[in-house]
Amino acid sequence: MAEQRGRPDASGAADIARMQDYWRGGTDNFPADRRAAEHASAAYPDLAASIRANRAFQARAVRFLAGDAGVRQFLDLGTGVPAEGTVGAVARSIVPGSLVVYADNDPIVVARSAALLADGPPGGTDFLDADLREVTALVDRAAATLDLSAPIAVMLVSVLHMITDRDDPHRVVADLMNRMPSGSYLVITHVAADIDPAAIAEMARRVNQHAARPATPRDRAAVTRFFDGLGLVPPGVVRVPDWRPDSAQEAASPSAQWGGVARKP
């Protein structure tokens, strides 16, 4: 969901989606991705743990949305390589009829989209090869599956740092939420520039040295701005393990990402 499309073969630059797959312990990655991932991890050794904490946050947020908030529709943008615990799998463990649209434009994610479509019943799940920055086209295509008159949970988990300031990600998010009906929710996690800042800056530099798509960490204030005009769900914008953790052990997980959930009035 970023500026450049990575290459789907074993040659060329590392790809951020495949690097994340490697950090999660997956197998959809190549030697170039593994070398880049290990180089970045050397700058921030807790990187793989931070990514796992991010995945746990996503599951908790979806459980809250499908359970307490009563949301029945999910738009997961920047989906990433399919892995256990997808948005659809978690939502449907609570509400079997939940509707889910996944969207990504990374070639390996597009190639694995059948695995995402298998998450749910026919007609209840779709995958879009789409660019997050092209809001109108994306939402119009999502409307083939989702009801734009009913609340939708927009999931932007670990994706906005892949949109550079030049493309104005705050405007992109505002435009996206303007298309959502009242009662919709926005879920964001974002690599933090102000958590262990020296290590994160070096980690991002190393990622950008290897990968085709640049990463832009942002501080808590910049991440909080994405929720302007929305009502933040307590505890607000916090380190992802601190957002309604299921245990003290989960809360103690290393993390270099801010996360939050907010409701559109």
C-alpha beads as a LAMMPS data file, in Angstrom:
LAMMPS data file: protein, C-alpha beads

265 atoms
264 bonds

1 atom types
1 bond types

-500.0 500.0 xlo xhi
-500.0 500.0 ylo yhi
-500.0 500.0 zlo zhi

Masses

1 110.0

Atoms # bond

1 1 1 0.000 0.000 0.000
2 1 1 2.906 2.320 -0.566
3 1 1 4.726 4.087 -3.322
4 1 1 6.609 1.363 -5.092
5 1 1 5.557 -2.179 -5.822
6 1 1 8.093 -4.730 -4.644
7 1 1 9.262 -7.474 -6.965
8 1 1 7.557 -10.866 -6.482
9 1 1 10.571 -13.027 -7.356
10 1 1 13.703 -14.002 -5.508
11 1 1 15.859 -11.348 -7.147
12 1 1 16.002 -7.582 -6.714
13 1 1 15.283 -5.480 -3.669
14 1 1 13.910 -6.792 -0.429
15 1 1 10.184 -6.373 0.063
16 1 1 8.669 -5.013 3.273
17 1 1 5.737 -7.454 3.275
18 1 1 8.104 -10.403 2.938
19 1 1 10.392 -8.936 5.614
20 1 1 7.448 -8.709 8.001
21 1 1 6.540 -12.279 7.142
22 1 1 10.085 -13.317 8.104
23 1 1 9.924 -11.419 11.404
24 1 1 6.652 -13.231 12.178
25 1 1 8.326 -16.581 11.502
26 1 1 6.668 -17.157 8.108
27 1 1 8.071 -18.757 4.965
28 1 1 6.878 -16.361 2.231
29 1 1 10.233 -14.619 1.942
30 1 1 13.492 -14.832 0.009
31 1 1 17.189 -14.575 0.976
32 1 1 17.256 -10.853 0.147
33 1 1 14.322 -10.287 2.521
34 1 1 15.942 -12.300 5.292
35 1 1 19.249 -10.465 4.972
36 1 1 17.491 -7.097 5.069
37 1 1 15.317 -8.139 8.002
38 1 1 18.303 -9.318 10.021
39 1 1 20.248 -6.149 9.218
40 1 1 17.344 -4.020 10.478
41 1 1 16.864 -6.213 13.553
42 1 1 20.499 -5.702 14.511
43 1 1 19.697 -2.013 15.030
44 1 1 16.563 -2.761 17.091
45 1 1 16.796 -6.311 18.496
46 1 1 13.207 -6.222 19.786
47 1 1 11.836 -5.734 16.265
48 1 1 10.352 -9.219 15.841
49 1 1 8.770 -9.019 19.316
50 1 1 7.348 -5.601 18.442
51 1 1 5.757 -7.029 15.308
52 1 1 4.207 -9.864 17.295
53 1 1 2.848 -7.315 19.780
54 1 1 1.351 -5.427 16.854
55 1 1 -0.415 -8.578 15.670
56 1 1 -1.768 -9.184 19.166
57 1 1 -3.083 -5.602 19.256
58 1 1 -4.912 -6.198 15.972
59 1 1 -6.643 -9.253 17.411
60 1 1 -7.686 -7.383 20.563
61 1 1 -8.979 -4.445 18.536
62 1 1 -11.032 -6.694 16.249
63 1 1 -12.480 -8.567 19.216
64 1 1 -13.489 -5.243 20.773
65 1 1 -15.038 -4.023 17.530
66 1 1 -16.959 -7.212 16.735
67 1 1 -17.955 -7.748 20.353
68 1 1 -18.380 -4.607 22.452
69 1 1 -18.811 -2.157 19.557
70 1 1 -21.118 -4.354 17.473
71 1 1 -19.293 -3.749 14.179
72 1 1 -20.124 -6.238 11.429
73 1 1 -17.994 -4.886 8.568
74 1 1 -14.207 -4.561 8.269
75 1 1 -12.013 -2.848 5.684
76 1 1 -8.440 -4.073 6.207
77 1 1 -6.003 -1.857 4.303
78 1 1 -2.386 -2.876 3.847
79 1 1 -3.268 -6.440 4.765
80 1 1 0.186 -7.963 4.392
81 1 1 1.089 -11.587 3.740
82 1 1 -1.714 -13.854 5.024
83 1 1 -0.993 -15.324 8.446
84 1 1 -2.891 -16.950 11.276
85 1 1 -5.286 -14.582 13.008
86 1 1 -6.472 -12.476 10.069
87 1 1 -9.053 -9.755 10.645
88 1 1 -11.726 -11.999 9.143
89 1 1 -10.808 -15.024 11.225
90 1 1 -10.902 -13.042 14.475
91 1 1 -14.117 -11.164 13.616
92 1 1 -15.936 -14.324 12.543
93 1 1 -14.906 -16.137 15.701
94 1 1 -17.258 -13.666 17.390
95 1 1 -19.792 -12.893 14.641
96 1 1 -19.761 -15.562 11.899
97 1 1 -21.497 -13.323 9.367
98 1 1 -18.987 -10.465 9.510
99 1 1 -18.119 -8.926 6.125
100 1 1 -14.455 -8.286 5.325
101 1 1 -12.672 -6.548 2.460
102 1 1 -8.894 -6.845 2.345
103 1 1 -6.792 -4.468 0.235
104 1 1 -3.113 -4.360 -0.624
105 1 1 -0.984 -3.716 -3.691
106 1 1 2.102 -5.667 -2.706
107 1 1 2.686 -8.368 -5.357
108 1 1 3.219 -11.235 -2.938
109 1 1 0.057 -10.316 -1.019
110 1 1 -1.888 -10.135 -4.285
111 1 1 -0.494 -13.552 -5.230
112 1 1 -1.682 -14.975 -1.890
113 1 1 -5.111 -13.327 -1.963
114 1 1 -6.852 -16.694 -2.411
115 1 1 -5.781 -17.575 1.137
116 1 1 -7.504 -14.444 2.392
117 1 1 -10.665 -15.118 0.381
118 1 1 -10.813 -18.589 1.909
119 1 1 -11.253 -16.952 5.316
120 1 1 -14.970 -16.502 4.919
121 1 1 -18.168 -17.534 3.148
122 1 1 -18.735 -16.725 -0.547
123 1 1 -19.839 -13.135 -0.968
124 1 1 -18.716 -12.149 2.507
125 1 1 -15.052 -11.571 1.718
126 1 1 -13.236 -9.728 -1.043
127 1 1 -9.652 -8.784 -1.850
128 1 1 -8.728 -5.610 -3.733
129 1 1 -5.427 -5.012 -5.493
130 1 1 -5.574 -1.337 -4.592
131 1 1 -3.534 1.678 -3.524
132 1 1 -4.541 3.246 -0.214
133 1 1 -3.820 6.710 -1.592
134 1 1 -6.543 6.302 -4.241
135 1 1 -9.369 6.641 -1.731
136 1 1 -12.341 7.146 -4.044
137 1 1 -11.555 4.167 -6.243
138 1 1 -10.784 1.956 -3.249
139 1 1 -13.979 2.745 -1.341
140 1 1 -16.139 2.452 -4.457
141 1 1 -14.766 -1.024 -5.106
142 1 1 -15.168 -2.037 -1.454
143 1 1 -18.839 -1.063 -1.702
144 1 1 -19.453 -4.188 -3.798
145 1 1 -19.136 -6.159 -0.529
146 1 1 -19.602 -3.625 2.276
147 1 1 -22.708 -1.558 3.044
148 1 1 -21.533 2.072 3.129
149 1 1 -24.631 3.092 5.073
150 1 1 -23.683 0.919 8.069
151 1 1 -20.652 1.225 10.378
152 1 1 -17.332 -0.066 9.060
153 1 1 -14.106 -0.688 10.952
154 1 1 -11.204 0.688 8.917
155 1 1 -8.015 -1.174 9.798
156 1 1 -4.721 0.615 9.089
157 1 1 -2.393 -1.672 11.001
158 1 1 1.311 -1.063 10.424
159 1 1 0.792 0.585 7.026
160 1 1 0.741 4.389 7.311
161 1 1 4.478 4.599 7.976
162 1 1 4.858 3.243 4.440
163 1 1 3.284 6.434 3.059
164 1 1 5.749 9.307 2.861
165 1 1 4.988 12.857 3.964
166 1 1 5.011 13.857 0.291
167 1 1 1.773 11.889 -0.162
168 1 1 0.193 13.500 2.927
169 1 1 -1.031 10.438 4.841
170 1 1 -3.119 12.601 7.183
171 1 1 -5.146 13.835 4.225
172 1 1 -5.487 10.266 2.945
173 1 1 -6.903 9.081 6.276
174 1 1 -9.229 12.101 6.544
175 1 1 -10.556 11.476 3.022
176 1 1 -11.065 7.817 3.840
177 1 1 -12.989 8.460 7.042
178 1 1 -15.078 11.129 5.312
179 1 1 -16.414 8.319 3.115
180 1 1 -17.352 6.202 6.131
181 1 1 -20.780 6.446 7.810
182 1 1 -21.383 7.590 11.375
183 1 1 -20.522 4.927 13.916
184 1 1 -17.528 3.658 11.929
185 1 1 -14.189 3.032 13.623
186 1 1 -10.579 3.726 12.708
187 1 1 -7.803 1.411 13.932
188 1 1 -4.168 2.484 13.491
189 1 1 -0.763 1.244 14.492
190 1 1 2.340 3.131 13.383
191 1 1 6.093 2.807 13.885
192 1 1 7.104 5.341 16.549
193 1 1 9.833 7.922 16.059
194 1 1 9.853 8.742 19.769
195 1 1 10.085 5.273 21.360
196 1 1 13.764 4.319 21.618
197 1 1 14.340 7.013 18.970
198 1 1 17.999 6.385 18.138
199 1 1 17.469 2.662 17.580
200 1 1 14.270 3.191 15.588
201 1 1 15.882 5.830 13.380
202 1 1 18.750 3.454 12.589
203 1 1 16.356 0.544 12.036
204 1 1 14.318 2.631 9.571
205 1 1 17.483 3.748 7.798
206 1 1 18.508 0.124 7.347
207 1 1 15.055 -0.908 6.124
208 1 1 15.093 1.920 3.601
209 1 1 18.585 0.944 2.493
210 1 1 17.349 -2.498 1.440
211 1 1 13.644 -2.253 0.635
212 1 1 11.976 -0.717 -2.389
213 1 1 9.508 1.243 -0.276
214 1 1 10.642 3.823 2.267
215 1 1 9.432 3.742 5.870
216 1 1 8.712 6.945 7.815
217 1 1 8.450 6.595 11.605
218 1 1 6.326 9.328 13.252
219 1 1 5.972 10.577 16.808
220 1 1 2.929 10.195 19.043
221 1 1 1.592 13.661 18.198
222 1 1 1.680 12.919 14.464
223 1 1 -0.019 9.555 14.992
224 1 1 -2.690 11.140 17.198
225 1 1 -3.454 13.611 14.385
226 1 1 -4.761 10.742 12.273
227 1 1 -7.692 10.538 14.703
228 1 1 -8.677 14.224 14.432
229 1 1 -12.462 14.622 14.532
230 1 1 -12.974 11.125 15.955
231 1 1 -13.613 9.944 19.503
232 1 1 -10.681 7.951 20.836
233 1 1 -11.572 4.743 22.654
234 1 1 -9.789 4.543 26.045
235 1 1 -6.881 4.299 26.697
236 1 1 -6.251 6.482 23.621
237 1 1 -3.030 6.444 21.612
238 1 1 -0.581 4.252 23.493
239 1 1 2.148 1.701 22.877
240 1 1 0.330 -1.194 21.247
241 1 1 0.866 -3.622 24.175
242 1 1 -0.751 -1.044 26.493
243 1 1 -4.034 -1.023 24.532
244 1 1 -6.333 -3.270 26.594
245 1 1 -3.808 -6.088 27.088
246 1 1 -5.110 -9.535 27.962
247 1 1 -2.380 -10.119 30.552
248 1 1 0.482 -8.446 32.380
249 1 1 2.863 -10.475 30.238
250 1 1 1.272 -9.085 27.066
251 1 1 1.468 -5.540 28.434
252 1 1 5.192 -6.012 29.077
253 1 1 5.916 -6.911 25.434
254 1 1 8.552 -4.761 23.708
255 1 1 7.035 -2.408 21.163
256 1 1 8.057 0.468 18.944
257 1 1 4.596 1.261 17.624
258 1 1 1.838 3.606 18.711
259 1 1 -1.698 2.300 18.406
260 1 1 -5.233 3.503 18.875
261 1 1 -8.900 2.982 18.047
262 1 1 -11.438 5.761 17.511
263 1 1 -15.134 6.109 16.580
264 1 1 -16.612 8.468 14.014
265 1 1 -19.473 10.476 15.590

Bonds

1 1 1 2
2 1 2 3
3 1 3 4
4 1 4 5
5 1 5 6
6 1 6 7
7 1 7 8
8 1 8 9
9 1 9 10
10 1 10 11
11 1 11 12
12 1 12 13
13 1 13 14
14 1 14 15
15 1 15 16
16 1 16 17
17 1 17 18
18 1 18 19
19 1 19 20
20 1 20 21
21 1 21 22
22 1 22 23
23 1 23 24
24 1 24 25
25 1 25 26
26 1 26 27
27 1 27 28
28 1 28 29
29 1 29 30
30 1 30 31
31 1 31 32
32 1 32 33
33 1 33 34
34 1 34 35
35 1 35 36
36 1 36 37
37 1 37 38
38 1 38 39
39 1 39 40
40 1 40 41
41 1 41 42
42 1 42 43
43 1 43 44
44 1 44 45
45 1 45 46
46 1 46 47
47 1 47 48
48 1 48 49
49 1 49 50
50 1 50 51
51 1 51 52
52 1 52 53
53 1 53 54
54 1 54 55
55 1 55 56
56 1 56 57
57 1 57 58
58 1 58 59
59 1 59 60
60 1 60 61
61 1 61 62
62 1 62 63
63 1 63 64
64 1 64 65
65 1 65 66
66 1 66 67
67 1 67 68
68 1 68 69
69 1 69 70
70 1 70 71
71 1 71 72
72 1 72 73
73 1 73 74
74 1 74 75
75 1 75 76
76 1 76 77
77 1 77 78
78 1 78 79
79 1 79 80
80 1 80 81
81 1 81 82
82 1 82 83
83 1 83 84
84 1 84 85
85 1 85 86
86 1 86 87
87 1 87 88
88 1 88 89
89 1 89 90
90 1 90 91
91 1 91 92
92 1 92 93
93 1 93 94
94 1 94 95
95 1 95 96
96 1 96 97
97 1 97 98
98 1 98 99
99 1 99 100
100 1 100 101
101 1 101 102
102 1 102 103
103 1 103 104
104 1 104 105
105 1 105 106
106 1 106 107
107 1 107 108
108 1 108 109
109 1 109 110
110 1 110 111
111 1 111 112
112 1 112 113
113 1 113 114
114 1 114 115
115 1 115 116
116 1 116 117
117 1 117 118
118 1 118 119
119 1 119 120
120 1 120 121
121 1 121 122
122 1 122 123
123 1 123 124
124 1 124 125
125 1 125 126
126 1 126 127
127 1 127 128
128 1 128 129
129 1 129 130
130 1 130 131
131 1 131 132
132 1 132 133
133 1 133 134
134 1 134 135
135 1 135 136
136 1 136 137
137 1 137 138
138 1 138 139
139 1 139 140
140 1 140 141
141 1 141 142
142 1 142 143
143 1 143 144
144 1 144 145
145 1 145 146
146 1 146 147
147 1 147 148
148 1 148 149
149 1 149 150
150 1 150 151
151 1 151 152
152 1 152 153
153 1 153 154
154 1 154 155
155 1 155 156
156 1 156 157
157 1 157 158
158 1 158 159
159 1 159 160
160 1 160 161
161 1 161 162
162 1 162 163
163 1 163 164
164 1 164 165
165 1 165 166
166 1 166 167
167 1 167 168
168 1 168 169
169 1 169 170
170 1 170 171
171 1 171 172
172 1 172 173
173 1 173 174
174 1 174 175
175 1 175 176
176 1 176 177
177 1 177 178
178 1 178 179
179 1 179 180
180 1 180 181
181 1 181 182
182 1 182 183
183 1 183 184
184 1 184 185
185 1 185 186
186 1 186 187
187 1 187 188
188 1 188 189
189 1 189 190
190 1 190 191
191 1 191 192
192 1 192 193
193 1 193 194
194 1 194 195
195 1 195 196
196 1 196 197
197 1 197 198
198 1 198 199
199 1 199 200
200 1 200 201
201 1 201 202
202 1 202 203
203 1 203 204
204 1 204 205
205 1 205 206
206 1 206 207
207 1 207 208
208 1 208 209
209 1 209 210
210 1 210 211
211 1 211 212
212 1 212 213
213 1 213 214
214 1 214 215
215 1 215 216
216 1 216 217
217 1 217 218
218 1 218 219
219 1 219 220
220 1 220 221
221 1 221 222
222 1 222 223
223 1 223 224
224 1 224 225
225 1 225 226
226 1 226 227
227 1 227 228
228 1 228 229
229 1 229 230
230 1 230 231
231 1 231 232
232 1 232 233
233 1 233 234
234 1 234 235
235 1 235 236
236 1 236 237
237 1 237 238
238 1 238 239
239 1 239 240
240 1 240 241
241 1 241 242
242 1 242 243
243 1 243 244
244 1 244 245
245 1 245 246
246 1 246 247
247 1 247 248
248 1 248 249
249 1 249 250
250 1 250 251
251 1 251 252
252 1 252 253
253 1 253 254
254 1 254 255
255 1 255 256
256 1 256 257
257 1 257 258
258 1 258 259
259 1 259 260
260 1 260 261
261 1 261 262
262 1 262 263
263 1 263 264
264 1 264 265
